[in-house]
């Protein structure tokens, strides 16, 4: 499955520890204090942010997973789910979002995660892949306590649509070439009529007998080619019309996963 390309998020504001920075800026410049001991979880989050900004999503995921193993924060699960979506890994994204929803987050975050799961389920169903089963419910849906509409319903049908008749490339080509043949036939016919009119100008100041015969012969050839071009053009136009009427213009609508734009907290940093 091709990886979707959603808008990049300012992850640096997500887990950067802004409150601590604000306190540091507000503190008076007194005597130097020893630096606090390094937080290994925050160090991993910082490295994840750096990898994310460098578009190294695989390493960002590894750092977030390691940080979650040391400190199981729900926002880390949400961040991992979003990166899985960006990598086109819908099954893994669904698993991360379900674990996030099990922590009972706020309504905005719940809605965003629920929508992301629904979109990923559509993508998996359209690709013919099996939907991951929720271990908490035994169904391919959401964790207990959340909306199970998507879990209990049958897998969504592959969305299709019918394109307008004039978007059929083969039909357009047949009709276009046929009309060009008709125009050519008309031009040849008119030119032949001009030759015949010129040939009819006999007598003083008119054409000679030899010129008369030459013009008539040329008019006959033009009329022959006009008939051929007109016949072929008409046949092509009829073929194009038949193609418009009988051609299959049904196409599959591609659904790309996206986490949606609701909730400014997610946009500026995945805080809840």
WOVENGI-V343085 format. One record per residue. RES is the residue in one letter. SS is DSSP state (A for helix, B for strand, O for the rest). OMEGA is omega in whole degrees, 0 to 359 (none if undefined). D_LAST is the distance of its C-alpha to the last C-alpha in Angstrom with 1 decimal. Layout:
BEGIN
((RES/SS/OMEGA/D_LAST) (RES/SS/OMEGA/D_LAST))
END
This chain:
BEGIN
((X/O/180/31.0) (X/O/181/30.5) (X/O/176/27.2) (X/O/182/25.4) (X/O/179/24.6) (X/O/181/21.4) (X/O/180/20.5) (X/O/181/19.3) (X/O/177/15.8) (X/O/186/15.7) (X/A/182/14.2) (X/A/177/15.6) (X/A/187/12.9) (X/O/190/10.2) (X/O/190/11.1) (X/O/180/14.0) (X/O/183/13.6) (X/A/180/14.0) (X/A/181/14.2) (X/A/178/17.1) (X/A/180/18.8) (X/A/179/18.8) (X/A/180/20.4) (X/A/179/22.9) (X/A/182/23.9) (X/A/184/24.5) (X/O/179/26.6) (X/O/181/30.4) (X/O/180/32.3) (X/O/181/34.1) (X/O/182/35.6) (X/O/179/33.8) (X/O/178/31.6) (X/O/180/31.3) (X/O/178/28.2) (X/O/179/25.7) (X/O/182/25.9) (X/O/177/24.0) (X/O/183/20.9) (X/A/179/21.7) (X/A/179/18.2) (X/A/178/17.1) (X/A/178/20.4) (X/A/179/19.7) (X/A/178/16.4) (X/A/178/18.5) (X/A/178/21.1) (X/A/178/18.8) (X/A/180/17.8) (X/A/178/21.5) (X/A/180/22.5) (X/A/180/20.1) (X/A/178/21.4) (X/O/180/24.9) (X/O/175/24.3) (X/O/188/25.0) (X/A/181/22.5) (X/A/179/24.3) (X/A/177/24.0) (X/A/178/20.4) (X/A/180/19.8) (X/A/180/22.2) (X/A/179/20.4) (X/A/179/17.0) (X/A/178/18.8) (X/A/178/20.6) (X/A/180/17.6) (X/A/179/16.1) (X/A/179/19.6) (X/A/181/19.6) (X/O/186/16.1) (X/O/178/14.5) (X/O/180/10.8) (X/A/182/9.0) (X/A/176/7.3) (X/A/176/11.0) (X/A/179/12.1) (X/A/180/10.2) (X/A/178/11.8) (X/A/178/15.0) (X/A/180/15.1) (X/A/180/14.9) (X/A/176/17.6) (X/A/177/19.7) (X/A/180/19.7) (X/A/179/20.9) (X/O/181/23.5) (X/O/181/24.7) (X/O/188/24.0) (X/A/181/23.0) (X/A/179/23.8) (X/A/178/21.7) (X/A/179/18.7) (X/A/181/19.2) (X/A/181/19.4) (X/A/180/16.1) (X/A/178/14.2) (X/A/177/16.1) (X/A/176/15.2) (X/A/181/11.4) (X/A/179/12.2) (X/O/179/14.2) (X/O/179/11.4) (X/O/179/10.9) (X/O/179/7.2) (X/O/185/6.8) (X/A/181/9.8) (X/A/180/8.9) (X/A/178/7.2) (X/A/181/10.2) (X/A/181/12.6) (X/A/180/12.0) (X/A/179/12.4) (X/A/178/15.3) (X/A/180/16.9) (X/A/177/16.8) (X/A/181/18.5) (X/A/179/21.0) (X/A/179/22.0) (X/A/177/22.5) (X/A/177/24.6) (X/A/181/26.7) (X/A/180/27.3) (X/A/180/28.4) (X/A/180/30.6) (X/A/180/32.2) (X/O/180/32.9) (X/O/180/34.6) (X/O/181/32.3) (X/O/179/31.5) (X/O/178/28.1) (X/O/183/26.3) (X/O/178/26.6) (X/B/181/23.7) (X/O/180/24.9) (X/O/182/23.4) (X/O/183/25.4) (X/O/181/28.2) (X/B/179/27.5) (X/O/183/26.1) (X/O/184/23.2) (X/O/179/19.8) (X/O/179/19.1) (X/O/180/20.5) (X/O/181/19.0) (X/O/182/18.0) (X/O/182/20.3) (X/O/181/23.2) (X/A/180/25.1) (X/A/183/24.7) (X/A/185/25.6) (X/A/181/28.8) (X/O/176/30.1) (X/O/178/32.5) (X/O/184/31.3) (X/O/178/31.2) (X/O/178/34.4) (X/O/183/34.7) (X/O/178/34.4) (X/B/175/37.6) (X/B/180/39.3) (X/B/180/42.8) (X/O/177/43.6) (X/O/185/46.2) (X/A/185/49.8) (X/A/177/50.3) (X/A/177/47.6) (X/O/186/49.9) (X/A/181/51.0) (X/A/178/54.1) (X/A/178/55.2) (X/A/181/54.7) (X/A/180/56.7) (X/A/181/59.6) (X/A/181/59.8) (X/A/179/59.5) (X/A/178/62.3) (X/A/178/64.4) (X/A/177/64.2) (X/A/176/65.2) (X/A/177/68.1) (X/A/178/69.2) (X/A/178/69.1) (X/A/179/71.2) (X/A/179/73.7) (X/A/180/74.1) (X/A/179/74.7) (X/A/181/77.3) (X/A/180/79.0) (X/A/178/79.3) (X/A/178/80.6) (X/A/178/83.2) (X/A/177/84.3) (X/A/178/84.9) (X/A/181/87.0) (X/A/178/89.1) (X/A/179/89.6) (X/A/180/90.8) (X/A/182/93.1) (X/O/181/94.7) (X/O/179/95.9) (X/O/177/99.4) (X/O/180/102.6) (X/O/180/103.3) (X/O/180/100.2) (X/O/181/98.3) (X/O/176/97.2) (X/O/180/99.7) (X/A/180/100.2) (X/A/177/98.5) (X/A/178/95.5) (X/A/181/95.5) (X/A/180/95.3) (X/A/180/92.6) (X/A/180/90.4) (X/A/180/91.0) (X/A/179/90.1) (X/A/177/86.9) (X/A/178/86.0) (X/A/179/86.5) (X/A/179/84.1) (X/A/179/81.4) (X/A/177/81.8) (X/A/180/81.5) (X/A/175/78.2) (X/A/178/77.0) (X/A/179/77.6) (X/A/181/75.8) (X/A/179/72.7) (X/A/179/72.6) (X/A/179/72.9) (X/A/179/70.2) (X/A/179/67.9) (X/A/180/68.4) (X/A/179/67.6) (X/A/178/64.4) (X/A/178/63.2) (X/A/178/64.0) (X/A/178/62.1) (X/A/178/59.1) (X/A/178/59.2) (X/A/178/59.5) (X/A/178/56.5) (X/A/185/54.5) (X/A/189/55.5) (X/A/184/55.2) (X/O/178/52.6) (X/O/181/49.2) (X/O/179/46.5) (X/B/179/43.6) (X/B/180/40.7) (X/B/178/37.4) (X/O/181/34.2) (X/O/179/31.7) (X/O/179/28.1) (X/O/180/25.7) (X/O/176/22.1) (X/O/184/19.3) (X/O/179/15.6) (X/O/185/16.2) (X/O/182/15.1) (X/O/174/13.1) (X/O/181/9.9) (X/A/183/10.2) (X/A/179/6.8) (X/A/182/8.1) (X/A/185/11.4) (X/O/174/10.9) (X/O/176/9.1) (X/O/174/6.6) (X/O/185/3.8) (X/O/none/0.0))
END
